[in-house]
Amino acid sequence: KPRIVVAASGRGSNFEKIAEAVSTGLLNATLECLLVDRECGALEIARNFGIRSYLLSKPWHKSFDEIIDQINPHLIVLAGFMRIIPENLVEKYFPRIVNIHPSLLPAFPGKDAIVQAYEYGVKVTGVTVHIVDKGVDTGPIIFQKALEVDESWSLEQLEEKIHQIEHEWYWRVIRELLYRPFEIVGRKFRWLDEEGL
Ligand code: GAR
């Protein structure tokens, strides 16, 4: 079975959906462990699922690298991990680090993307899943899902809709990445079979 590692810094709702998909067999992979850089909700979710977790000691990137080196996972899944992966690690693991971002990149990179999009007043936003490269939220795009913003929505309502999309799709994209051939040419990601996602 392919091995995956998840890194998170927050609530862990995306991690939870991935753990669920693994435990129900929808995602045929071994969830080796959770890595966090701070005390956060994701740790409790790991406990509930009986998944090993590590609170990264400082400097976080050194322990991150050491743990990942030992596990040698097929995929490193960032799920709300609020750190920039240093260049040397990106080089070492490319294209095996994947990230989810709550906007249609390249719009609203960085922190608080949902708030940024809401305050900007966009009529369409969404979710992006991409391979991590040396930039911040710049890597090859694997998947995007658009969401039309109803002008009556509060920020909280928009957040909820975005999270619903993330929860529905992230584990599916991970599954595809583990089981389908792909290539990256320049900054373009492309599936090598005909199915499309
Ligand atoms: C998610 O919305 C994820 O897209 C976002 O953090 C949230 C984590 O929620 N990530 C970023 O903004 C990365 N730049 P969660 O802890 O409940 O999964």
Boltz pocket constraint, residues with backbone or C-beta under 6 A from the ligand:
constraints:
  - pocket:
      binder: B
      contacts: [[A, 8], [A, 9], [A, 10], [A, 11], [A, 12], [A, 13], [A, 14], [A, 15], [A, 79], [A, 80], [A, 81], [A, 100], [A, 101], [A, 102], [A, 110], [A, 111], [A, 112], [A, 113], [A, 163], [A, 166]]
      max_distance: 6.0
